[in-house]
Amino acid sequence: MKHRKHFKNLDKIQINDSVQSVLVSGKNKDAPLLIHIQAGPGLPMISEATKMEKLLHLEDHFLVAYWDQRACGLSYNKNIRPESISLAQMADDIISCTRILLQKYQQSRAVLVGYSFGATAALMAAAKSSSLFSCIFAAGPDVDIPFANQYALDFAMDQATARNNKKWIKKINELKGRPIVESKSFQERAEIISNLGGIQTGASFSDLVMATVRNILFSKYYGLSGLIKTMSGMTFCQNSFLPKVNNLNLFQLVNNISVPVHFIQGSLDAVAPASKGKEFYEHLKAPRKSFSLFEHSAHTPHYEESEKFSKLIISRFNQSF
């Protein structure tokens, strides 16, 4: 059998009113299209492509799109309007990006795999334009931000108190006294929760930061200038986005999706708690749905239990037909 060359193509495409970068990768250009919707706010996705392919091997089964969304990573530029950074715009961009990729690769429907806020936006996009999608995978979606914010700080306080870490206790009390609506406090909270195991088990905040920086620097698409651009975009996105989602309640926005929806939830997740994810799963009406709990994962099950994650996507996708 003739060996098929691995296909990779980085494009800049016009998505609504901004130019955004998408990397499409796979062993077969005719394989079903799968689009990763990044976590955030402001985190890039293209820089994660090499790591995700190595861990998940989804390129063996799909034509996989890694997309730096509006103002993120390679898609950042200083002319982007802060008011355009919102969940509603993210959902509309997902719809537009999907249409463009489906047309380019001559397919009728795509698989969406969303992470955290990316999962939330994917659910909103599917509720609005289900006909574009064959199925949706939502990993740790943010569904009730007031509840999640309180949960995260309670988790942090319980862990810090158990360890008698007075420095963390003081910082958590300071964070409890103000809303998480800008980049500085968001990063401060992420640092504490990461160090207590609530974002990625076994990884500290510095571990996560260094992994992100390393992935960017060693990606042929970014380099040092790309790192600087990405960091600027991250701060911009967080400051623009966080005030708009501080009172988010997805129960009020999405009730019905007319394609299969599969929820993936880390049981140790301190950012998007499993109990609230299960509650939203029960709330949502869909022709087929499932809820899979990853017992050894926090907020990044695709990295913490990657083999289980990949097998679940492949098996649930095959059941969609």
ZANUKE-913823 format. One record per residue (C-alpha): residue in one letter; x, y, z; residue number from 0. Coordinates in nm, 2 decimals. Example, Ala and Ser with C-alpha at 12.3 -4.5 7.8 and 13.67 -1.06 7.14 Angstrom:
// ZANUKE-913823
{r:A	x:1.23	y:-0.45	z:0.78	k:0}
{r:S	x:1.37	y:-0.11	z:0.71	k:1}
//
This chain:
// ZANUKE-913823
{r:M	x:0.00	y:0.00	z:0.00	k:0}
{r:K	x:0.13	y:0.34	z:-0.09	k:1}
{r:H	x:0.22	y:0.55	z:0.21	k:2}
{r:R	x:0.00	y:0.86	z:0.24	k:3}
{r:K	x:0.19	y:1.18	z:0.32	k:4}
{r:H	x:0.07	y:1.36	z:0.63	k:5}
{r:F	x:-0.12	y:1.68	z:0.53	k:6}
{r:K	x:-0.06	y:2.01	z:0.71	k:7}
{r:N	x:-0.19	y:2.35	z:0.60	k:8}
{r:L	x:-0.18	y:2.68	z:0.78	k:9}
{r:D	x:-0.43	y:2.93	z:0.65	k:10}
{r:K	x:-0.53	y:3.29	z:0.74	k:11}
{r:I	x:-0.90	y:3.32	z:0.67	k:12}
{r:Q	x:-1.15	y:3.59	z:0.70	k:13}
{r:I	x:-1.40	y:3.50	z:0.97	k:14}
{r:N	x:-1.67	y:3.76	z:1.00	k:15}
{r:D	x:-1.48	y:4.09	z:1.05	k:16}
{r:S	x:-1.13	y:3.96	z:1.14	k:17}
{r:V	x:-0.85	y:3.75	z:0.99	k:18}
{r:Q	x:-0.78	y:3.43	z:1.19	k:19}
{r:S	x:-0.53	y:3.15	z:1.16	k:20}
{r:V	x:-0.63	y:2.78	z:1.12	k:21}
{r:L	x:-0.39	y:2.49	z:1.10	k:22}
{r:V	x:-0.55	y:2.18	z:0.93	k:23}
{r:S	x:-0.37	y:1.85	z:0.98	k:24}
{r:G	x:-0.43	y:1.48	z:0.90	k:25}
{r:K	x:-0.33	y:1.17	z:0.73	k:26}
{r:N	x:-0.62	y:1.17	z:0.49	k:27}
{r:K	x:-0.77	y:1.49	z:0.35	k:28}
{r:D	x:-1.10	y:1.31	z:0.29	k:29}
{r:A	x:-1.13	y:1.20	z:0.66	k:30}
{r:P	x:-1.42	y:1.36	z:0.87	k:31}
{r:L	x:-1.34	y:1.72	z:0.97	k:32}
{r:L	x:-1.28	y:1.77	z:1.35	k:33}
{r:I	x:-1.24	y:2.13	z:1.49	k:34}
{r:H	x:-1.07	y:2.19	z:1.82	k:35}
{r:I	x:-1.22	y:2.49	z:2.01	k:36}
{r:Q	x:-0.96	y:2.63	z:2.25	k:37}
{r:A	x:-0.99	y:2.70	z:2.62	k:38}
{r:G	x:-0.93	y:3.05	z:2.74	k:39}
{r:P	x:-0.98	y:3.33	z:2.76	k:40}
{r:G	x:-0.70	y:3.41	z:2.51	k:41}
{r:L	x:-0.51	y:3.08	z:2.50	k:42}
{r:P	x:-0.38	y:2.98	z:2.15	k:43}
{r:M	x:-0.46	y:2.64	z:2.00	k:44}
{r:I	x:-0.22	y:2.60	z:1.70	k:45}
{r:S	x:0.08	y:2.59	z:1.93	k:46}
{r:E	x:-0.07	y:2.29	z:2.10	k:47}
{r:A	x:-0.11	y:2.09	z:1.78	k:48}
{r:T	x:0.21	y:1.89	z:1.80	k:49}
{r:K	x:0.15	y:1.79	z:2.16	k:50}
{r:M	x:-0.22	y:1.71	z:2.10	k:51}
{r:E	x:-0.14	y:1.50	z:1.80	k:52}
{r:K	x:0.13	y:1.30	z:1.99	k:53}
{r:L	x:-0.11	y:1.23	z:2.28	k:54}
{r:L	x:-0.45	y:1.19	z:2.10	k:55}
{r:H	x:-0.36	y:1.06	z:1.75	k:56}
{r:L	x:-0.68	y:1.20	z:1.62	k:57}
{r:E	x:-0.51	y:1.27	z:1.29	k:58}
{r:D	x:-0.52	y:0.90	z:1.23	k:59}
{r:H	x:-0.90	y:0.92	z:1.20	k:60}
{r:F	x:-0.99	y:1.28	z:1.13	k:61}
{r:L	x:-0.89	y:1.59	z:0.94	k:62}
{r:V	x:-0.81	y:1.80	z:1.24	k:63}
{r:A	x:-0.84	y:2.18	z:1.26	k:64}
{r:Y	x:-0.64	y:2.38	z:1.52	k:65}
{r:W	x:-0.77	y:2.73	z:1.53	k:66}
{r:D	x:-0.64	y:3.04	z:1.70	k:67}
{r:Q	x:-0.96	y:3.23	z:1.75	k:68}
{r:R	x:-1.02	y:3.60	z:1.73	k:69}
{r:A	x:-0.74	y:3.80	z:1.91	k:70}
{r:C	x:-0.57	y:3.48	z:2.02	k:71}
{r:G	x:-0.22	y:3.37	z:1.93	k:72}
{r:L	x:-0.15	y:3.41	z:1.56	k:73}
{r:S	x:-0.49	y:3.58	z:1.52	k:74}
{r:Y	x:-0.41	y:3.87	z:1.75	k:75}
{r:N	x:-0.37	y:4.22	z:1.61	k:76}
{r:K	x:-0.39	y:4.55	z:1.80	k:77}
{r:N	x:-0.68	y:4.68	z:1.58	k:78}
{r:I	x:-0.93	y:4.42	z:1.71	k:79}
{r:R	x:-1.22	y:4.59	z:1.90	k:80}
{r:P	x:-1.25	y:4.49	z:2.27	k:81}
{r:E	x:-1.63	y:4.48	z:2.23	k:82}
{r:S	x:-1.60	y:4.20	z:1.97	k:83}
{r:I	x:-1.45	y:3.97	z:2.23	k:84}
{r:S	x:-1.75	y:3.78	z:2.37	k:85}
{r:L	x:-1.91	y:3.44	z:2.39	k:86}
{r:A	x:-2.18	y:3.53	z:2.13	k:87}
{r:Q	x:-1.91	y:3.64	z:1.89	k:88}
{r:M	x:-1.71	y:3.32	z:1.96	k:89}
{r:A	x:-2.01	y:3.12	z:1.87	k:90}
{r:D	x:-2.07	y:3.31	z:1.55	k:91}
{r:D	x:-1.70	y:3.27	z:1.46	k:92}
{r:I	x:-1.73	y:2.90	z:1.51	k:93}
{r:I	x:-2.02	y:2.88	z:1.28	k:94}
{r:S	x:-1.84	y:3.09	z:1.01	k:95}
{r:C	x:-1.51	y:2.91	z:1.05	k:96}
{r:T	x:-1.69	y:2.57	z:1.02	k:97}
{r:R	x:-1.87	y:2.68	z:0.70	k:98}
{r:I	x:-1.55	y:2.79	z:0.54	k:99}
{r:L	x:-1.36	y:2.47	z:0.63	k:100}
{r:L	x:-1.65	y:2.25	z:0.52	k:101}
{r:Q	x:-1.66	y:2.42	z:0.19	k:102}
{r:K	x:-1.28	y:2.41	z:0.14	k:103}
{r:Y	x:-1.25	y:2.04	z:0.22	k:104}
{r:Q	x:-1.58	y:1.95	z:0.05	k:105}
{r:Q	x:-1.76	y:1.81	z:0.35	k:106}
{r:S	x:-2.11	y:1.84	z:0.49	k:107}
{r:R	x:-2.07	y:1.84	z:0.87	k:108}
{r:A	x:-1.79	y:1.88	z:1.12	k:109}
{r:V	x:-1.71	y:1.74	z:1.47	k:110}
{r:L	x:-1.66	y:2.01	z:1.74	k:111}
{r:V	x:-1.44	y:1.94	z:2.04	k:112}
{r:G	x:-1.45	y:2.23	z:2.28	k:113}
{r:Y	x:-1.25	y:2.29	z:2.60	k:114}
{r:S	x:-1.37	y:2.51	z:2.89	k:115}
{r:F	x:-1.50	y:2.83	z:2.75	k:116}
{r:G	x:-1.44	y:2.68	z:2.40	k:117}
{r:A	x:-1.69	y:2.40	z:2.50	k:118}
{r:T	x:-1.94	y:2.67	z:2.61	k:119}
{r:A	x:-1.91	y:2.85	z:2.28	k:120}
{r:A	x:-1.93	y:2.52	z:2.09	k:121}
{r:L	x:-2.26	y:2.44	z:2.26	k:122}
{r:M	x:-2.39	y:2.79	z:2.18	k:123}
{r:A	x:-2.29	y:2.75	z:1.81	k:124}
{r:A	x:-2.45	y:2.41	z:1.78	k:125}
{r:A	x:-2.77	y:2.53	z:1.94	k:126}
{r:K	x:-2.78	y:2.81	z:1.67	k:127}
{r:S	x:-2.67	y:2.61	z:1.37	k:128}
{r:S	x:-2.69	y:2.23	z:1.44	k:129}
{r:S	x:-2.70	y:2.13	z:1.07	k:130}
{r:L	x:-2.33	y:2.21	z:1.04	k:131}
{r:F	x:-2.22	y:1.95	z:1.30	k:132}
{r:S	x:-2.23	y:1.58	z:1.32	k:133}
{r:C	x:-2.17	y:1.58	z:1.70	k:134}
{r:I	x:-2.04	y:1.79	z:1.98	k:135}
{r:F	x:-1.78	y:1.71	z:2.25	k:136}
{r:A	x:-1.78	y:1.95	z:2.55	k:137}
{r:A	x:-1.49	y:1.90	z:2.78	k:138}
{r:G	x:-1.53	y:2.09	z:3.11	k:139}
{r:P	x:-1.77	y:2.36	z:2.98	k:140}
{r:D	x:-1.82	y:2.67	z:3.18	k:141}
{r:V	x:-2.20	y:2.68	z:3.25	k:142}
{r:D	x:-2.25	y:2.89	z:3.57	k:143}
{r:I	x:-1.97	y:3.14	z:3.64	k:144}
{r:P	x:-2.10	y:3.28	z:3.97	k:145}
{r:F	x:-2.13	y:2.92	z:4.11	k:146}
{r:A	x:-1.79	y:2.82	z:3.96	k:147}
{r:N	x:-1.61	y:3.12	z:4.09	k:148}
{r:Q	x:-1.73	y:3.05	z:4.44	k:149}
{r:Y	x:-1.66	y:2.68	z:4.40	k:150}
{r:A	x:-1.30	y:2.75	z:4.29	k:151}
{r:L	x:-1.22	y:2.98	z:4.58	k:152}
{r:D	x:-1.39	y:2.74	z:4.83	k:153}
{r:F	x:-1.18	y:2.46	z:4.69	k:154}
{r:A	x:-0.86	y:2.67	z:4.72	k:155}
{r:M	x:-0.94	y:2.77	z:5.08	k:156}
{r:D	x:-1.01	y:2.41	z:5.18	k:157}
{r:Q	x:-0.68	y:2.30	z:5.03	k:158}
{r:A	x:-0.48	y:2.59	z:5.16	k:159}
{r:T	x:-0.62	y:2.55	z:5.51	k:160}
{r:A	x:-0.55	y:2.18	z:5.51	k:161}
{r:R	x:-0.19	y:2.26	z:5.43	k:162}
{r:N	x:-0.18	y:2.55	z:5.67	k:163}
{r:N	x:-0.04	y:2.77	z:5.40	k:164}
{r:K	x:-0.09	y:3.12	z:5.54	k:165}
{r:K	x:0.03	y:3.30	z:5.23	k:166}
{r:W	x:-0.23	y:3.13	z:5.01	k:167}
{r:I	x:-0.50	y:3.18	z:5.27	k:168}
{r:K	x:-0.43	y:3.55	z:5.27	k:169}
{r:K	x:-0.43	y:3.57	z:4.89	k:170}
{r:I	x:-0.76	y:3.37	z:4.86	k:171}
{r:N	x:-0.93	y:3.60	z:5.11	k:172}
{r:E	x:-0.82	y:3.90	z:4.90	k:173}
{r:L	x:-0.96	y:3.73	z:4.58	k:174}
{r:K	x:-1.29	y:3.66	z:4.76	k:175}
{r:G	x:-1.32	y:4.03	z:4.81	k:176}
{r:R	x:-1.32	y:4.13	z:4.44	k:177}
{r:P	x:-1.47	y:3.99	z:4.12	k:178}
{r:I	x:-1.25	y:3.81	z:3.87	k:179}
{r:V	x:-1.30	y:4.04	z:3.58	k:180}
{r:E	x:-0.95	y:4.13	z:3.46	k:181}
{r:S	x:-0.63	y:3.94	z:3.37	k:182}
{r:K	x:-0.43	y:4.01	z:3.69	k:183}
{r:S	x:-0.68	y:3.86	z:3.93	k:184}
{r:F	x:-0.77	y:3.58	z:3.68	k:185}
{r:Q	x:-0.40	y:3.48	z:3.67	k:186}
{r:E	x:-0.36	y:3.51	z:4.05	k:187}
{r:R	x:-0.65	y:3.27	z:4.10	k:188}
{r:A	x:-0.52	y:3.03	z:3.83	k:189}
{r:E	x:-0.18	y:3.02	z:4.00	k:190}
{r:I	x:-0.33	y:2.91	z:4.34	k:191}
{r:I	x:-0.58	y:2.66	z:4.19	k:192}
{r:S	x:-0.31	y:2.51	z:3.97	k:193}
{r:N	x:-0.07	y:2.47	z:4.26	k:194}
{r:L	x:-0.34	y:2.29	z:4.45	k:195}
{r:G	x:-0.41	y:2.05	z:4.17	k:196}
{r:G	x:-0.74	y:2.19	z:4.05	k:197}
{r:I	x:-0.65	y:2.26	z:3.69	k:198}
{r:Q	x:-0.41	y:1.98	z:3.59	k:199}
{r:T	x:-0.33	y:1.71	z:3.83	k:200}
{r:G	x:0.04	y:1.69	z:3.91	k:201}
{r:A	x:0.12	y:2.02	z:3.74	k:202}
{r:S	x:0.20	y:2.35	z:3.91	k:203}
{r:F	x:0.12	y:2.69	z:3.76	k:204}
{r:S	x:0.48	y:2.74	z:3.66	k:205}
{r:D	x:0.47	y:2.39	z:3.49	k:206}
{r:L	x:0.16	y:2.50	z:3.29	k:207}
{r:V	x:0.31	y:2.83	z:3.19	k:208}
{r:M	x:0.64	y:2.68	z:3.09	k:209}
{r:A	x:0.47	y:2.41	z:2.88	k:210}
{r:T	x:0.27	y:2.68	z:2.70	k:211}
{r:V	x:0.57	y:2.89	z:2.64	k:212}
{r:R	x:0.78	y:2.59	z:2.52	k:213}
{r:N	x:0.50	y:2.48	z:2.28	k:214}
{r:I	x:0.49	y:2.83	z:2.13	k:215}
{r:L	x:0.87	y:2.88	z:2.11	k:216}
{r:F	x:0.92	y:2.54	z:1.94	k:217}
{r:S	x:0.63	y:2.57	z:1.70	k:218}
{r:K	x:0.75	y:2.67	z:1.35	k:219}
{r:Y	x:0.44	y:2.89	z:1.33	k:220}
{r:Y	x:0.52	y:3.12	z:1.63	k:221}
{r:G	x:0.88	y:3.16	z:1.76	k:222}
{r:L	x:0.98	y:3.45	z:1.98	k:223}
{r:S	x:0.77	y:3.71	z:1.79	k:224}
{r:G	x:0.47	y:3.48	z:1.81	k:225}
{r:L	x:0.52	y:3.44	z:2.18	k:226}
{r:I	x:0.51	y:3.82	z:2.23	k:227}
{r:K	x:0.21	y:3.84	z:2.01	k:228}
{r:T	x:0.03	y:3.56	z:2.20	k:229}
{r:M	x:0.10	y:3.71	z:2.54	k:230}
{r:S	x:-0.04	y:4.05	z:2.42	k:231}
{r:G	x:-0.35	y:3.88	z:2.29	k:232}
{r:M	x:-0.40	y:3.68	z:2.60	k:233}
{r:T	x:-0.41	y:3.99	z:2.83	k:234}
{r:F	x:-0.63	y:4.17	z:2.58	k:235}
{r:C	x:-0.88	y:3.88	z:2.56	k:236}
{r:Q	x:-0.90	y:3.83	z:2.93	k:237}
{r:N	x:-0.95	y:4.20	z:3.00	k:238}
{r:S	x:-1.21	y:4.22	z:2.73	k:239}
{r:F	x:-1.39	y:3.89	z:2.79	k:240}
{r:L	x:-1.40	y:3.83	z:3.17	k:241}
{r:P	x:-1.64	y:4.12	z:3.26	k:242}
{r:K	x:-1.89	y:4.00	z:3.00	k:243}
{r:V	x:-1.90	y:3.64	z:3.14	k:244}
{r:N	x:-1.89	y:3.72	z:3.51	k:245}
{r:N	x:-2.27	y:3.64	z:3.54	k:246}
{r:L	x:-2.28	y:3.37	z:3.27	k:247}
{r:N	x:-2.56	y:3.11	z:3.32	k:248}
{r:L	x:-2.57	y:2.88	z:3.02	k:249}
{r:F	x:-2.89	y:2.72	z:3.14	k:250}
{r:Q	x:-3.06	y:3.04	z:3.03	k:251}
{r:L	x:-2.89	y:3.04	z:2.69	k:252}
{r:V	x:-2.90	y:2.68	z:2.56	k:253}
{r:N	x:-3.18	y:2.43	z:2.61	k:254}
{r:N	x:-3.18	y:2.22	z:2.29	k:255}
{r:I	x:-2.93	y:2.10	z:2.04	k:256}
{r:S	x:-3.05	y:1.87	z:1.76	k:257}
{r:V	x:-2.73	y:1.66	z:1.72	k:258}
{r:P	x:-2.55	y:1.43	z:1.96	k:259}
{r:V	x:-2.37	y:1.60	z:2.25	k:260}
{r:H	x:-2.11	y:1.43	z:2.46	k:261}
{r:F	x:-1.99	y:1.58	z:2.79	k:262}
{r:I	x:-1.64	y:1.51	z:2.92	k:263}
{r:Q	x:-1.58	y:1.61	z:3.28	k:264}
{r:G	x:-1.28	y:1.58	z:3.51	k:265}
{r:S	x:-1.39	y:1.47	z:3.86	k:266}
{r:L	x:-1.11	y:1.68	z:4.02	k:267}
{r:D	x:-1.19	y:2.00	z:3.82	k:268}
{r:A	x:-1.19	y:2.31	z:4.04	k:269}
{r:V	x:-1.26	y:2.55	z:3.76	k:270}
{r:A	x:-1.57	y:2.39	z:3.60	k:271}
{r:P	x:-1.71	y:2.17	z:3.87	k:272}
{r:A	x:-1.84	y:1.82	z:3.77	k:273}
{r:S	x:-2.16	y:1.86	z:3.96	k:274}
{r:K	x:-2.27	y:2.17	z:3.76	k:275}
{r:G	x:-2.16	y:2.00	z:3.44	k:276}
{r:K	x:-2.38	y:1.70	z:3.52	k:277}
{r:E	x:-2.67	y:1.93	z:3.60	k:278}
{r:F	x:-2.64	y:2.10	z:3.26	k:279}
{r:Y	x:-2.61	y:1.76	z:3.09	k:280}
{r:E	x:-2.94	y:1.67	z:3.25	k:281}
{r:H	x:-3.09	y:2.00	z:3.15	k:282}
{r:L	x:-3.00	y:1.98	z:2.78	k:283}
{r:K	x:-3.23	y:1.82	z:2.52	k:284}
{r:A	x:-3.05	y:1.64	z:2.24	k:285}
{r:P	x:-3.13	y:1.34	z:2.02	k:286}
{r:R	x:-2.84	y:1.15	z:2.19	k:287}
{r:K	x:-2.61	y:1.26	z:2.47	k:288}
{r:S	x:-2.36	y:1.11	z:2.72	k:289}
{r:F	x:-2.17	y:1.22	z:3.03	k:290}
{r:S	x:-1.83	y:1.07	z:3.09	k:291}
{r:L	x:-1.65	y:1.14	z:3.42	k:292}
{r:F	x:-1.27	y:1.12	z:3.41	k:293}
{r:E	x:-1.18	y:1.02	z:3.76	k:294}
{r:H	x:-0.81	y:1.11	z:3.74	k:295}
{r:S	x:-0.85	y:1.44	z:3.57	k:296}
{r:A	x:-0.91	y:1.80	z:3.67	k:297}
{r:H	x:-0.97	y:2.07	z:3.39	k:298}
{r:T	x:-0.76	y:1.91	z:3.12	k:299}
{r:P	x:-0.88	y:1.55	z:3.06	k:300}
{r:H	x:-0.73	y:1.55	z:2.71	k:301}
{r:Y	x:-0.39	y:1.58	z:2.86	k:302}
{r:E	x:-0.44	y:1.40	z:3.19	k:303}
{r:E	x:-0.61	y:1.09	z:3.05	k:304}
{r:S	x:-0.54	y:1.13	z:2.68	k:305}
{r:E	x:-0.58	y:0.77	z:2.57	k:306}
{r:K	x:-0.93	y:0.75	z:2.73	k:307}
{r:F	x:-1.02	y:1.09	z:2.59	k:308}
{r:S	x:-0.92	y:0.99	z:2.23	k:309}
{r:K	x:-1.09	y:0.65	z:2.24	k:310}
{r:L	x:-1.41	y:0.82	z:2.37	k:311}
{r:I	x:-1.42	y:1.07	z:2.08	k:312}
{r:I	x:-1.36	y:0.80	z:1.82	k:313}
{r:S	x:-1.62	y:0.56	z:1.96	k:314}
{r:R	x:-1.89	y:0.83	z:2.02	k:315}
{r:F	x:-1.84	y:0.97	z:1.67	k:316}
{r:N	x:-1.88	y:0.63	z:1.52	k:317}
{r:Q	x:-2.21	y:0.58	z:1.71	k:318}
{r:S	x:-2.34	y:0.91	z:1.57	k:319}
{r:F	x:-2.42	y:0.74	z:1.24	k:320}
//
